[in-house]
């Protein structure tokens, strides 16, 4: 038998070991950099305090214009029918159709007075949308719409339900059961509390630098014939007020939602009101 050398497992030379170690180090470094880049891309839309996009359902006669403009003056990445960050002249916004052409990916807070179907495009499996709905006493809201449309409410109407239905176009158009869906989290707030709402959102949105806050204030048009609650016949009949309110809540999803939301843990400002009380 030949005297062959004994077999031993081959061992890498020292220089090969150094190269391997260096390669591993580079791979780990590049992987870490890629992770940092991905992390940056997912948070760079604003400084971004979270990954939620906020929406404001601008219901007619709920102080939506004032709210949109206040938000546009104070916060970054605000987009709305009545105000954008650094742009609050809503006549200019309408004339240039800014809201129509906006890239909503660049918006952290969106105010829309468009039909409820508008929110379909914003529902993204990768990003939740929290939709804030302003709520108002149903009958007072009805009377405000009646006045806005320059009509008179007939307390002796033969068909009271049909009369109420005539003034519900905005409500039906902007609030729909399609809003009850996954990744669209609806919450509410009392429409009277605009300053409190604006302040509340400071914990979720990035503020505009103080030196860039614009001083523009929307010129308020004074109606030639303002609403006078004392002249509205409905308030003289408590039973009529009750029956109209009950009908509105039972018939229209918007009022039903508000009646079940205000004062609950879905009410954005309920805890603030409790603290003040």
N, C-alpha and C positions, 0 to 999 in steps of 0.2 A: 504494500500500500504506500502510495506516495505520501511524503511528509508535507502535507498542505498546511498553510497557516490557518489557525483557528478563526472561524467567522465571528465577527463582532458587529453589533448594530452600528451603522455609520453615525458619527456625531458631527454636527455642523462646526465648522471652524469659527473662531471668535469673531472674525470680520463679518461672517454671514449672520451671526447672532445680532451684531450691532445694527446691520441693515434692517433686519426684521423688526427690531425694537423701534427703530426710527420710523419705519413704515406704519407700525401700529399707532405710534404717537400722532403721525400726520392724519391718519384716518379718523382718530378720535377728535382731533382739533377741527377737521373739516365738518365732521358730523355735528359737533357742538355749534359751529358757526351756522350751519343750515338750520339747526333748531332755533337759534337766536333770530335768524331772518324770518322764519315762519312765525315765531312769536311776535315779532315786530309787525309783520303784515297783518296779523289778526287783531292788532291793537292800535294800528296807526290811523284809523279812520277819524278819530279825534284823539285826545290823549287817552282816550276812551275809558271812562270809569266803569263800564261794563259792556257787554255785547248785545244789549237790548236796544232795539230802535223804538222810539216813542212816537205815538200818533195822537193827534187831537181831532176828534170828530166834531167839526164845526157845525153844530146844529143852529139853525136860524133862531135869532132872538135869544141867544144865551151868552151875549157879550164876547162872542168869538173873535170879532175884529180887534177889539181892545186887547184881548189875551194874546192873539197872534203877534200884534205889534210890540207888546211888552216883551215877549219872548225874543223877538228878532233884535231888539235893542240891546239885550243883556247877554245872550248866549250864542255860541258858535254853532254852525251847521243847522240853523233853523230854516225850514222851507215851508212856505204856506201861501194859500191864495191871497192872504192879506198882509204878508210880510216875510221877507228873507233877512238873514243876518246882513247888516249894512244896507239893506234896501227895505224901507217901510212905506214908501209912497205907493200904495196899492193900485192907484190909477196907472202909474208907470208899469207896475207888475202886470196888470191886465193888458195894457197896450202892447207890451213886448212879449206877452204870453210866456213869462218866465216859468210859471208853475207847470205849464204844458211841456216845456223842453228840459226840465231839471232832471239830473241823474240822481235818483233817490238813494243810490248807494253812498252819496256824499252827504246825506242828511241824517242827523241824529234825532231830530224832532220835526214831525211833519203835521201840518194842520190842513185839513181838506174839507171843503164844503161841497165836494162832488158826490155823486151817487155812491151808495154803499159798496158797489162793485169795484170802486177805486182801490179798496184795500186788498183786493185779490192779488194784485201784482206785488204787494209788499210781503205777503205771507211766504216765508222762506224756511224750509226745514232746518237750515243751518243757523238761522237767527230768529229769535222770538220777537214778536211785535207786541208792545203793551199799548193798548188803545184806551185813551182817556176820554170819557164821555161826560160832558157837562149836563147836569140835571136841574130841572126847574119845576116848581109846583105846576101840575098839569093845567089847571083852569087859568092860572095867571099866564101861563105860556100860550094857551089858546087865545086869551084876550089880547095879548101882545101881537100875535100873528094877525088877528082880526084887524087891529089898528094899523099894523104895517101894510096890510092889503087895502087899507082905506075903505073898510066895510063896517057895518054895524051889526052887532049880534042881537038877534031877535029872541027875547026870553019867552015869547008866546008862540014860537014856531010850532006848527002842527006836527012836524017830524024833527024832533030835536037831534036825534042821532045823525040824520042826513045833513043837518046844518053843521054839526061838528065836523063831519067827514069832509066837507067842502074846504076846510082850512088845514087839512092834514097832509098836503102835498109834500112839504119840506120833510116832515117826519117820516113818511113812508119812503121817500126817496133816499134819505141819508142813513136811516137805521133799518136794518133788515136781518132776519134770522140767520142769513148766510155769515154774519159776523161771529156767530157762535161756532168757533172752529179751533182745531188744534193749532198751536203756535200763534194764536191771536188772543192775548189775555186782556179782557176788558175790565176796566175799573172806572169808578165814577167820582165826581166831585160836585159840590154845590156851586152853581154858576155865579152866585154872589161873591164867592171867595177868590176872585182873580188874583189879588196881590198875594194871598197865602199860597195859591197854586204856583205862581211864578217863583216865589221864594222856595217852595218845596222842591222844585225841579233843580235847584242849584246843587243838590247832592248827586245828581245824575248827569248833568251837562257841564260842559266847559264854558267858563265865562269869557265874554269879550273883554280884552284889555280896557281898563278904565279910560285911557286916552283915546280909544276908538269908539266909545259909546256915542251914538248919534243922538242929537237933540230933537230930531224931527218928531212932531206930534201931529197926528192926523187932524185936519180941520174938521171939527164936528158940525154937521149940518143940523140946525135947530128946526124940527118939524113945524110947519105952519100951524098944525092942529095937533099938539101933543096929546098923548094918552092921559085921560083923567079917570083914575080908578073909581072915584066917588060917583062918577056919572054912569058907570056900567051897571046895567040893571041886574045882572046875575048875582051880584053880591047882596042884593036885598032879599034873596030867596035861598036860604041855607039848604033846603031840600034839593033845589035845582043844582046848586053847586056840588052837592054830594053825588047826585045821580050822574051828572056830567063827568065828574072825576072818575067815578067807578066805571063808566062806559069807556073812557079814554084808556084807563089802565087795562081793562079786559080786552079791548079791541086792538090797541097799538103796542107793538113790541118795545118801542122806545120807552114809553111810560111804565110798562110792566118791568122792564129792566131796572129803571131808576127806582121804582118803588121797592124793589127787592135788594137794591145795592146800597143806597144812602143809609149811613149809620152802621153799616156792617164792616167787616175787615176788608172789604173790597172798596170801601170809600177812602180815597187817598188822604183826605183831610180830617177824617173822623177822630184820629188820635190827637191832632192839633186842637180841634174844637173841645175835646175832652179835657186836655191840659188847661185850656183857657177857662173852661168852666170851673 
